[in-house]
Each structure stands twice: as C-alpha cells, then as structure tokens.
Amino acid sequence: MAAMFVLGVLCALIVPIAALPGQWFRSEDHAVNRLFPRQSTFAAVGSAEWRRKFPTGKLNDKDIPQQWLDALNAAVADGRIPNIPPSTAPGRYVAANGTSLNAGSRAICSSSVNCKDALQIYDVPDGIVALSFDDGPLPASPELYKFLRDNNQKVTHFFIGANILANPTIFLEAFNDNGDDIAVHTWSHPQMTTLSNTQVLAELGWTVQIIHDSTSGRLPRYWRPAYGDSDTRVRAIAYHIFGLETVIWNDDTNDWKIGQGQTAAAAKSVLTRAYAGPKSPGLNILEHELSKDTVKVFIDTYPLIAQNGWKAESIPNALGESWYLNSADNTSPVTERVVYGGPNGTVPAGSGGSTGGTGSGGSGSGSSSSSASAPNASSTPSTQSPNSAMSSTPSALVLCLALTIALF
C-alpha cells in the first residue's frame, strides 16, 4: 500500500508538470525573484505615490537600486555577461587597442547586422501573424485600442517606460480594457549597445519596475530593443538579471518614418505583400502606435490577415508561452516565484551562431528580414512550440509505468 501511495503521488506530480504549456522549468534562484519580491498592495497607477517611485529626466547610476547592481556584479563576476565593449555606433565595435571588432562574430552577435543567436526571437510558427506595437502608450494609442477591442484581437505592446509614466490612463486602457500583453521597450529608447552595463541595467530595470508596479506585480517576459540594437552583452543582462527574452522582427513597415521619407502607402504595401506571401515562417512585423498615421496603416490592412488565411495572435500566444514570467495573463493569479524559460531552454550568454547582413535603423531597430537565415540555433523557442508541451506527457506516462514495474 505504501508503494502504491508513493507511485500515485509521483505520477500526480509528473504528468501535470509535463503538460504545462509554455513553461520550461521553475527557477527558484533567478535574480528576478529577489529584485521584485511579491507585494500585497500597490499604489494607484497615476497617483502621486506611484509617480514618486520612478525617475524623471535622464537616467543615472545613482538612482539604480543596490540590489540590481549586486545582481549585475554577480553575473559579471561569474561570466554570464560577455566582456565586450559598448559599440561606438550600432554594429560598430572597437577594442581597447583601437582594433575594429567583427559585429557579426559569435562573441558579439549584433542584431544591427542581422546576427542571430538563441537568445533572440525573430520568427514565429507557420501561419501565424504575431501582432505587436512599439513606443506606446501615446495619445494616438486609444484609436488603436478601440479597434482591437472591436475586433476581439489580442496583441503585444512594447511600451517605453517614460511613456507609461507620462500616460498612465492610456496604459491602463491597454492592460485593463483591452487585456493585452505588456512588454518592455526600454525606458527612454536609446541605442542599447552603446550603453555601459549599468546604463543597460537602468533602461531595462526601470521599465520592468513600472510594468510590475502597474499590473499588480506582473513581470514582463519580453523586451524589444530600441532600433533592434542588441548584442550578446545586452541580451545577457536582459536575460540573466530580468529574465527577459529578446524579440526582434522578420519584416519592417518603416511606418515610424511616415512623413520623413516613408509614405503610408509604402508602409501598407509591406503588409499587403507579407500577408499575400508564404506562410513559413510566420510573420513578426515591426509596427508602431506612434501616430494616427501608423495606427491607420494597421487598421486599413488588418482585414487582409484573415482574408489570406493567417491567424493573428499576440507574441506569447503565438509562441505558446505565458504572457508574464509569473502569471499566465492579465487576469490569472500572480505566482510567488517566476515560471521561467528562455528561448531553447537555458542558454549560456553569447551562445549561437551568426549570419552576416546589413541593417538600417528604424524606430524599433535596424532592418531585419526573414531572408537572413538563422544559424543552427533556432530564432524561436523551438523546444516549446504551441501545444508542444503536451507531447512530453507520454514520456511522463512511460516514467510512471517504469516506476510501476520497479515497485511491483
């Protein structure tokens, strides 16, 4: 009887865990658990108490919480943060002795030259359009949000931290009224690879903090670098300190340049072409909620998604992941510890190969195209595609069967 009881407990634990979609493993000691401990109450979003918690003006090192610095220093000391210099400009690196460094090398792997490694997400599963918008919340955003609500469409918003501070009511519309996924787009939209380690820490940390404090303690899962500018050092800080997965894109509307050399018609043509094109890989297109013009580009072309047989999803829904590190979505409970898993499971900093290419800056980042082939490491979380978690359930059942044979 005792053996049967033990077997029952083991199987009860193993099978459900194996079937959890979008979850790789529970990291009890990840730094993000200590940096953002669970709270029972939060200041009202937009209140004076809420505003006092966040920096105004230019970020500086003296405002960085000591526990963030301690986590960064520990990660540097144990080799998780690559020791490469900040870029002099996106895609340009110079060693201390003045020697130019290869931005597309495995050691640097700058996304500004289309280098891809396992800590970046470019593509999504076949047949899916992963909808996301950068740079909000802004005055133009409510028109987009109403359209999304009217069409029952969930999306991911890569929000700028300073814009959340400036537009809290619009932020709450996205989170509460639309129930959309909220992700990080830095605090002030800088070229991230040009910054020091502590500056990268501040840009990401304060944006995570304001999202955490404005969503009842949720920790964002994704970030998108401004201008798509990231390298192994920046991605490692995002991943190892804050648990953030780096999302780039595989097509670009350049809608942020409307009125600056780009036309609305040209931006629409990018979407029209993409929606009429092949279903593999899925589409992860850079769009913005910057202005009425950028919003209209999306609204006018949205019907083409269904007309061409695509399924539109938010980024986490497209990838089969929970929306946040510690919550399934905007209404599910917030867990005590993060349920954490990065692209391809646990990936050492700087791993993955590289591909050469060219990139030009957009409001989100340098141009990235699906034509730039990824290295052996997939640019999507290939170990956990949508619904693939269920495929691990048979293995768990086999384990239970083996235990049964061993015990009886």
C-alpha positions, 0 to 999 in steps of 0.5 A: 500500500505504501508503494502504491501511495508513493507511485500515485503521488509521483505520477500526480506530480509528473504528468501535470508538470509535463503538460504545462504549456509554455513553461520550461522549468521553475527557477527558484534562484533567478535574480528576478525573484529577489529584485521584485519580491511579491507585494500585497498592495500597490499604489494607484497607477497615476497617483502621486505615490506611484509617480514618486517611485520612478525617475524623471529626466535622464537616467543615472547610476545613482538612482539604480537600486543596490540590489540590481547592481549586486545582481549585475556584479554577480553575473559579471563576476561569474561570466554570464555577461560577455566582456565586450565593449559598448559599440561606438555606433550600432554594429560598430565595435572597437577594442581597447587597442583601437582594433575594429571588432567583427559585429557579426562574430559569435562573441558579439552577435549584433542584431544591427547586422542581422546576427542571430543567436538563441537568445533572440526571437525573430520568427514565429510558427507557420501561419501565424501573424504575431501582432505587436506595437512599439513606443506606446502608450501615446495619445494616438494609442486609444484609436488603436485600442478601440479597434482591437477591442472591436475586433476581439484581437489580442496583441503585444505592446512594447511600451517605453517606460517614460511613456507609461509614466507620462500616460498612465490612463492610456496604459491602463486602457491597454492592460485593463480594457483591452487585456493585452500583453505588456512588454518592455521597450526600454525606458527612454529608447536609446541605442542599447549597445552603446550603453555601459552595463549599468546604463543597460541595467537602468533602461531595462530595470526601470521599465520592468519596475513600472510594468510590475508596479502597474499590473499588480506585480506582473513581470514582463517576459519580453523586451524589444530593443530600441532600433533592434540594437542588441548584442550578446552583452545586452541580451545577457543582462536582459536575460540573466538579471530580468529574465527577459527574452529578446524579440526582434522582427522578420519584416519592417513597415518603416511606418515610424518614418511616415512623413520623413521619407516613408509614405503610408502607402509604402508602409501598407504595401509591406503588409499587403505583400507579407500577408499575400506571401508564404506562410513559413515562417510566420510573420513578426512585423515591426509596427508602431502606435506612434501616430494616427498615421501608423495606427491607420496603416494597421487598421486599413490592412488588418482585414487582409490577415484573415482574408489570406488565411493567417491567424493573428495572435499576440507574441506569447500566444503565438509562441505558446508561452505565458504572457508574464514570467509569473502569471499566465495573463492579465487576469490569472493569479500572480505566482510567488516565484517566476515560471521561467524559460528562455528561448531553447531552454537555458542558454549560456550568454553569447551562445549561437551562431551568426549570419552576416547582413546589413541593417538600417535603423528604424524606430524599433531597430535596424532592418531585419528580414526573414531572408537572413537565415538563422544559424543552427540555433533556432530564432524561436523557442523551438523546444516549446512550440504551441501545444508542444508541451503536451507531447512530453506527457507520454514520456511522463506516462512511460516514467510512471509505468517504469516506476510501476514495474520497479515497485511491483 
